[in-house]
Amino acid sequence: MNNVYKKENISYIDTLEDHSKTPLVILHGWKQNKESWIDIIDILKNDYRVICPDLPNFGDSKNPKFLSFGVDDYAQYLEKFLKRLHLNSINILAHSAGGRIAIKMTSSENIKIKSLILFSSAGIISDKGKLKKYISEKIPKKIIPKKIRENAQSRDYKEAGELREVFLKAINYNVLPILKKIDCETLIIWGDKDSELEIEKADILNKNIRGSELCILNGYTHFAHIENPNLFAGVVKNFLDKNE
């Protein structure tokens, strides 16, 4: 059974396994929570201490003060949280929207990141995304019919509710300018059937993060960690063990 705690308004799983290896911190994606990583945690905790928080605004980590958070705010808050756990050096595994936060944390060097794993990471703003933003925010409503405007907005945006400000700040945060600041071993994982984030973004990350490795999971989607936990955990463990 995994231990659940709450600190700094953040609910989190901490396996507390006493291993000599560098702990692994898992950051989940948009509208996800720590529970979506239970299978991976149960596999990896045999070799690593694993900490998986509900990111602010998600799961059991909800507080009104989080409703204005941008990526920088998330990074700073998590750094504070991790330091309260006396974690001076960590590995990070980040999925989708969690990838933006992990990239910011790794590039800022406020906490030592030994290795970084980006799984279908968000943060690369594509031309398609820029067009959607332009249509939905810049062109006067009277020019674009309501139906076309609604179709240009993403499902996540339309379903964001009170998190709409958080969502807009996140999707407008482009990690490309800070990728070259990453100076740790980095693995990029992507499912070739990912319909949430185009696989071309994996190549952009790979080309802009010095010395990074790219692992394509054939036949898997944006949620490969749920579709085949043993395969996914094996890829993660091989990378971490190699760089320990």
N, C-alpha and C positions, 0 to 999 in steps of 0.2 A: 504494500500500500504506500502511495506517495504522500508526503507531508505537505499540507496546505497552510500557509501563513499569511499575515497581512502586515505590511510595513510601509510607511510613507503613503498611505492610501492605496497601496498596490497589493492585490492578492496574488500569491505566487506559489508554485510548486517548487519544493527544494528537496531533492532526494537525500541530501546530507550524507551520501556515501563517502567514506573516508578513503579516497584514492590519492595517489601521489601525482596524478596527472592534472593538468590545468582544467579547471571547471568549464563546463559548457553552458552558455546562456542562449536560450531559444526565444526569438521574437516572432510572434505570430502575425498573420496578415489582417487586412481590413475585414471587419465583422466576424473575425474568428476569436478564439480564446485559448487558454492553456489546455483545455480539455481536448482540443483537436489534435494535440501532440502527445497524448497519453501513451499510445502504442510505441512511438519513437522513444519517449522517455524511459519506458519499461525495458526496452532493449539496451539503450546506451548507459543506463545507470549501473550496469554491471562493470563498466570500465571507467565511467566518468561521473563526477558529481554534476547533476543537471539541475539548472534553475530555469524555470519557465514562468514568467509573469503574465498576468492579464494586463495588457498595455492600458494606460489611462484611457477611459471612456468605453472600455470593453470588458466583457465578463463581469467579474466582481470588483473591478477597479474603476468605480464610477464616483465622480465628485463634480459639482458644478464648476469648480475652478478649472477643470480640464477642458471645458467646452470651447475655449479659445486657443487651444494648443496648435502650434505649428510644428514642423519637423525639428527645429532647433530646441523648442520647449520639451519635446519628447526626449531628445537626446540628453539634455541637461538633467531632466528629472530622473531618467534611468541611471545616469552616471551617479547621481546623488544616492539613489536607491542601492546600487551595487556597492558603493563605497561603505554604506551602512552595514552591508553584509561582510565587510572586510575582504572584498575580492580585489586584489591588487593587479591580477593578471587573469584574463579570461579568453576563451574561444567564443565566437558568436556564430550561431546559425539563424539566419533571418529569412523569412518567407514574405514575398509579395510586398505589401506596404511596410512591413517591418524592415525590409531591405533599405529603404530610404534612411531610416533611423540608424541602422547599423553602419551604413556608409558614412553618415555624419559623425557618429561616435568614433569610428576608426580613423577618419581623417583629422579629427580634432585632437586626438592623442591625450585627452583628459583622463583616460583610463587605459591601461596597457592591454591592447588586443593582440594576442599571440597569433591567432589565425581567424580568418573570416570565411564563412560559407554563405553565399547568396543563392537562394533558391527562388527562381522565377521572380527576381527582384524588380520592384517598381522603381521609378525615379528617372528613367530616360524619357524625356518628352519628345514624342514623335510628331511629325507633320500632321498626322491624322488627329492627334490629341489637341494640337494647336488650333486646327480648324474647328473642332467641336467647341472649344473654349471661345473662339472668336464668334461663332454663330450664336452661342447661348448667352454671351455677355456683352459683346461689342456692337452687334448690328441691332438697330432699333427694332423693337417687337412688332411695330406696325408694318415693317418691310418684309419680315419673314413670317409666314403663316405659323400658327400655333403648333400644328401637327408636325411640321418640319423641324421646328425648334425643339420640340419634345424628343423627337427621334435622334437629334444631334447630341442630346444629353445622355450620359451613361446611366445604366440601371442603378449603379451604386449612388450616383448623385441624386437621382429621383427618390431613392429609398433612404437617404441619409438622415432625414428628419432633423432633429436637434443637432446632429453632427455635420450639418452641411458646411458650416464655416471651417471645421476641422478638415473635412474632405477637400474643399477647394484649396486650402493652404497646402495640403499634401500633394495634390496632383499638379500644382503649379511650382513645386520644388524640384528643380532640375539638378540631379547629382553630377552630371557630366563635368562641370568645372572643378569638382573636388576629387574626382576619381584618381588623379595622378598623385594625390597626397597619401594614398593608401600604400603603406610600406610593410605589409605583413603577408604571410602565405594566404592565398585566396583561392577558393574553389567556387565556380559558378555552375549550378545545376539547373537544368531546364528539361521539361517534358516536350517532346516534339509534337504532341497533340494539344499543347496549351492554347486554349482559345481566349484566355483572359489577357495575356501579355504576349505579344509577338516574339517568336524565337529569334528574330533579328536583333532584339535588344540584348540577348545573351552575347552575341558577337561584339556589340558595341562595348559592353562591360569588359569582355575579355581583352579587347584591343587597347582599352584605356587604363586597365589596372595592371601595372607592371608585374610580369611573371605569373599571372593568374592562370589557373587550369580551367578547362571547360568540359563538363560532363553532360552529354545529352542522353536522356532516358527515353529510348524508343518505345512508342506505344502508350506513353503516360501523359497525363494532363497537368493542369495547374495544381493538382492535389495528389501528386505521386506519393507523398508521405502517408496518405490515407489509403490509397489504392494498393500499395505494396510496401508496408512498413519494413519488412525484413530487407528487401532490396535497397530501399532508401537509407535505412540505418547502416547497412553494410558499406554504402558509398561514403557516408559521413564518417564512420569509424575508420575506414582505411585511410582517409585523408588526415584525420586527426592523429592517428597513431603514427603515420609517416612523419608528421611535423612536430611530434611531442619532444 
